[in-house]
Amino acid sequence: MIIDTISIISCIIITVLLVVSVVANPFFRKTDEADDSDTSNSVNDSDMPRLTVLVLANNNAQALDANLSIILTQDYAPGYEVIVVGEKGDLPTEEVVEQYAHRGHLYATYIPHRLLFMSKSKFAVALGVKAAHNEWIVMVNAECRPQSDVWLKTLASRMDSDANLVMGYSNYDSEARGYYRFARLRTMCYLLRRAVGSIAYRTNGTNIAFRRSEFIAQEGYRGNLQLVNGEYDFIINKYAQPGQTRVVTDEDAWIREDCPTPKQWHDRDICYAHIRKFLSRSTAPRILFNFDMTMMYANYAALAASIVLSAVSQRWILLAVTALYFVLTIVLRSLIARKVYVRFGEDIPAWRTVFYELSIVRRQLSTNIRYSRADQYDFTTHKL
């Protein structure tokens, strides 16, 4: 057996890279402001505001019919109203609304079937905000299903006088592919951490609350109305202020979203590839993401090189150490991810974590290629 300078230096390098790559991981970082597991019970009902729940119908009457009853039967003593925003002429959506018309706190408003030079989804949000009677607005899609009857109460428990935004957790339901839920959770960890530690950048979820007065005072989506997508991202990006965004990760505040088709999944990634050009404060999140990915791949590359070097030169101790570190890398990354999976109720096999992580770059390259080939007019209402 050979223990020489090369073996020692190699061991030091792979040790440092192992430690750094495991720590440089969104699943390793804390995403909670504090232990908010019992937040809703620690705030008196009288201290919570009346709410407006804005539901974007999105021409999906089936999902609206399945989820509207859960939204309408929330246990929220201060009171709330629900405003469904649909498209004029969408008869199935109108029929669903009519079914629940006897609910005194349900209202509906409709956008024109044809709109020029502005996004339908953003116009729907603006119309819903204008129709709202309360300061705090909780926004969801018709495809979203609250996981608790105290969903509103849990979100509202963080709506203190200094807050202007609230971000809750949302992900696809259990029928969605494991990779879809993994990727969304991983990105959410970055975004929640950013909101807690600095100033919120955006959200990849559909479970947010914001102040009506600020939305109106700053003219809503002014500056990006022509972009077809990004109605949730731009609210967070435009209105976030240091220390004024509240993050709620309590299980009672979770939202589950209907399983997307592969096309919907890819379209969502491609749309983000376009709108991120218009989002402020994108540099720091990209640097952190790139650092994490670089450290992960550098660790695997160093381990592979060390295995080849030690095998060729018959440095068996170095080979044994490298093999041990390779196993440790997989085990540690899987265990760290599993803890987060359990925390957020995601039934994702821990052993798949490494494979999912290694496929991130390939997926991004695929998205960039799809985006480069896409018609840029698909992302904007300005066709001239």
N, C-alpha and C positions, 0 to 999 in steps of 0.2 A: 504493500500500500504506500501511496505517495502523499505526504503532507508537505507541501512546499509553498512558496510565496504565491504562485498562481492560484493554488487551491484556497489559500487564506483570502486573497483579494476577491476571488470569485464568490466565496461564501459571504463576505461582507456585502458585496454588490447585490446578490440575490436576497439577502436578509433585509437590506434597506428597501429594495423594491417590493418585497412581500409586504412589509409593514405599511409603506406608503400607499400601495395599490389597494390594500384592504381598507385603509382609512379614507382614501380618496374615492368615496363611494356614496351616492345619494341615500342609500339605505342605511348607512352608518350614522348620518347626521340627524340631529333632532329636528322634528318638524312641528312640534307643539310649542305653543307659547308657555304653557304650564300644564299641570295635570288637570285637564278639564273634564274628567270623567263624571263629575257630579255638579257641573256648573249650573245647569238648569234648575236644580233644587236649591242652590245657594242664593238665588236672586228672587225677590218677591215679585209676584205677578203684577203688583201695582207699579213696579219700577220698569216694567216692560212696555214698549210702545205698541200702539195699534199698527197692524201691518197690511200691506197690499201684496198679494201673491200674483205675479204676472206670469201667465202661462202662454207660451208661444205655441199655437196649434200646429204650425208647419204642415198644413194639409194632411195631417195624420189623425183622422177621426177615430180610428181603431185604438191607437195608443191613448188618445185623449179620453175615450170612453173607459178604458181600463184603469187609468190613473187618477182621473178627476175626482172620483169619490173619496180616495185617500186624502187628497189635498183639501177637500171640503169638510172632512170630519176630523180635523186636527184638534187636539186638546189645547186650546189657547185662550185662557180666560180674558185677557185684555180685548180680544176681538180682532177680526181680520176680514178683509174682502178678497175675493178672487176675481181677477179680470182675465178672461180668455181673449186673446187677439188672434183672429183668423183672417182668411181672405174672403172678400165679398164674392158670393156665388159658390162658395164651398158648402154645398148642401149637407153632406154628412157631418161636418163640424157643427153646423147650425142645428142639426137634429140632436146631436149629443148635448149641446148647450140647453136645448129645449127640454131634454129629459130631466135636467137638474134645475130647471127654472124656478122650481118651488123653493129652492134654497135662497134665503133672503140676502145672502152675502155673495151671490154669484152674479157677475155682469159679463157682458161680451161687447166687443167692438171689432170692426172689420176694416181692413185696408183695401184700397182699390185693387182690382184684379191686374191692372196694368199700371206700372210705375216707370217713369223715365228719370234717369240720372240719379237714382238712389237705390240702395239696397232694400229689398222687401223686408228682410228680417230686422234691420235696424229701424226702418220706418215703423214696423210693428211695435218695437220696443218704445220708440218715442211716442207713438199714439197711446200705448198702454200707460206710460208714465203720466202723460197729460190727463188721462182719464182717472188716475188714482186719486184717492182722497187722503192718503196717509203719507207721512214723511219717509218711512222706511219701506223699500220695495224689495221683495224677494223674487228673483227671476229664475224660472225653470222652463224646460221644453215639455211638450206633451208626452214625449217618450220617457220622461223621468218619473220615477216612483219612489217617494219617501219611504224609508224603512222603519219609521216609527210614527205613532200618532202624536209624539211630542217633538217632531222635527222642527216646527216653527218656534216652539218654546226654547229648544236648545240653541237655535241660531240667535234668537232674540236675547238670550241671556248674555250675549257678548256685545249687544248694541248699546254701549255706554255713551255718555255725552261726548267723549273724545274720539269716538269711532266714526268713520265715514264709509267703510267697506267691511263686509264680512265674507270670508271664503270658507265654504264647507267642502267636505270630501264627496266625490262622486266617481263612479266607475261603471263599466258595463256589467250586466247581470251574468250569472254563472254559466249561461248558455254560450257566451262569447268565447272565442278561442283564448287559451291561456296566454299566448303571447300578446294579444290585444290588451288584456287586463294588466299584464306585467308592464308593458310599455307605458300605458297610461298612468299606472301607479308610480313607476320610476320617474316619469316627468313630473307628476304631481309632487313628489318628494322635493324636487328641485324648487318648484314654484312656491310650495308652502314654506320651505326653509327661507327662501328669499323674502317672503312677506313677513316672516317672523323676525329675521335678523337685520333687515334693512328696509327697503321700500319695495312693495309688490311690483312684479314685472307684468304678469298676465295670469290667466288661468286656462287649463285645458279641461276644466270641468264645467258642469252646468248647474251649479248650486251656489249662487252668490246673492248678496244683498247690498243695496246702496241707497244713498239719500236722494230723494226726489228733488229737493231744493237745489242741490249741487248740480244734478243732471240738467235741470232747467236753466240755472244761472250760467252754466258753461256751455249752453247750447248743445247738449247731448253728444251726438256723434259728429258734430261739425269738424270737418277736416278729413273724415274718412267715410262719409256717407256713400261715396261712389264705390267703395269696396264691398263686394257681395257678401263676404264672410267676416267673421271676427267680432260678432256682437258681444260676446262675453269678454274676449281678450281686451278690446278697446276700452270697456268700462273700467276694468282693473288698471290698465296701463295709463289711462288719461286721468283718473280721479284718485289714484293712490297717493298718499302723503306719508312721510316718515312717521311711524308710530301710530298711525290711525287705521291700519288694516288689522282686523281680528281674524284669527284662524281657529276654526272649530273642527276638531277631529273626533269628537265624541260619537260613538256608534249611533246614538239617537238622531244625529244630524246627517247621516249618510243618505245619499241618493243613488239609486241604481237605474241605469239607462238601458233601453232595449239593445239587444245584440245587433251590431252593425253588419251589413253585408261586406264582403271583401272590397267591393267598389267604394262603399261609403267610407270604409277604413282608409283606403288609399287616398280618396278625395280629401279627407280631412287633413292628412299629412301634406298633400300638395297645396292645399289652401293656406296652411300655415307657412309653407315655404314662401308664399307670396306676401302674406300680410306682415310677416316679421320685418320686412323692409320698412314698414311704416310705424313700427312700435318703438317707443323711446326706451332707453336704458337696456338695450339688448347686448351690449358688449360684455359686461360682467358675467351674465348667465352663460354666454357662449364660451368665455374663457374657462369658467369652472367646469363646464361640460367637457370641453376639449382636454383639460388637464386630467380629469378623471379617466377618460378614455385612453389618453396617452400612457398614463401610469399602469392601467390594466394591461394594455398590450405590451408595454415595455417589460412588465413582470413576466408575462408568458414568453416573450421573445428571449429574455435573459435565461429563463429556466430551460428553454429548448436549446439555446446555445451552450449552456453549462452541461446539459446531458450529452450533447455531441462531443464537446471538448473532453469531458471526463471519460467517456467511453473510448474515444480514440487514443487518449494518452494513458489510459488505464489508471486513472486517479479514482479509485473505487470509493474512497471516503467522500470525495466531492460528489460522486454519482449518487451515493446513498443520501447525502444531505439534500441534493437537488430533487431527488425523487420524493423525499419527505416534504420538502417545501411545495412541490407541485400538488401533492395530496392536501397539504394544509391550505393552499390557496383555494382549491375547490371547496373544501369543507367549510372554511371560514366565510367565504363569500355566500355559500348556500345557507349557512346558519344565520348570518346577518340578514339576508333577504327574507328568510323564513320568519324571523321575528316580526318583520314589517308586514309580511303577508297575513300573519295571524292578527296583528294589531288592527289591520283594516279589513279583516274578514274575507280575504282573497284565498280561494281554494286553488292555489298554484303549487304543484309539486316542487319542493326545494331543489331536487336534483336537476331540474331543467334550467335553473338560474344561470349557470355558466354558459350553456348553449344559447339562451336568450340574450345574454349580455354580449357574447361574441358576434351575434347576428345584427347588433345595432348599427354598426358602420355599414354593413351590406344593405340594410334597409334604408339608411339615409342616402346612400349612393343611388339606390333604385328610385327613391323619391325625387332626388335632384335630377335624375335623367328624365323621369316622367314630367317633372315641372318644366324642364327645358324644352320638351316636345309639346307641351300644352299650348293651346291658343291663349295668349295673354288677355284677350278680350273676355275670356270666361270668368275672370276674376274681378271685373269692373263693370259698372252699368254705363260707363262712358264708352260708347262703341265707335266714336268718330276719331 
